[in-house]
Amino acid sequence: MKKIILVFIIVFTSCSLEKPTVFSDLALNDQVYSIDNRSFSVKDVLKKYQGKKVLIDVWASWCGDCIKGLPSVKNLQKEYPEVVFLFLSVDKSKNAWKKGIKRFRIQGEHYNLPKGMKDGDFVDFINLGWIPRYMVIDEVGKITLFKATGASDSLIEEALKIVI
């Protein structure tokens, strides 16, 4: 019995520590919507920014922690003007999403994950259980930071400073 429990613990902890460096095909093919209501795949969006470092901020207009983190995100934008700040909203209401962008004066690239934070191949891939969620993608499309839940997390700046 002790061996079974030990094996279970090892398997469980090793899975939870997984840090993918590339997106799955399913995640890349998930659909997002632009401000002007055009549909794109996540792959198409990321391809737009190929050659640039990208900070992904998964957020929602109704999320208090997301809003509290915005000043830190805005500071990062000032400190790293060469980085693309890609905001992926999990608002199910496109109207609330667009109002949130204006209300909180969020500058950057904006797309909406219309299925929310519980459904969809992208949110499944990143195992989204909490927002805000921050990720950093390097200039060649590699995920260099898979998970940060605070905009002031030092891991974000470390990933943004990596030179390839």
HUNORHU-V249406 format. One line per field, one symbol per residue. burial: # if it has 16 or more other ideal C-beta (glycine too) atoms within 10 Angstrom, else .. A space follows every 50 residues. Layout:
BEGIN
burial->???
END
This chain:
BEGIN
burial->......................#...##.####......#.#..##..#. ..#########.#..##.##.###.#...#..###########..###.# #....#..#########..####.##.#..########..#.####.#.. #.#..#..##....
END
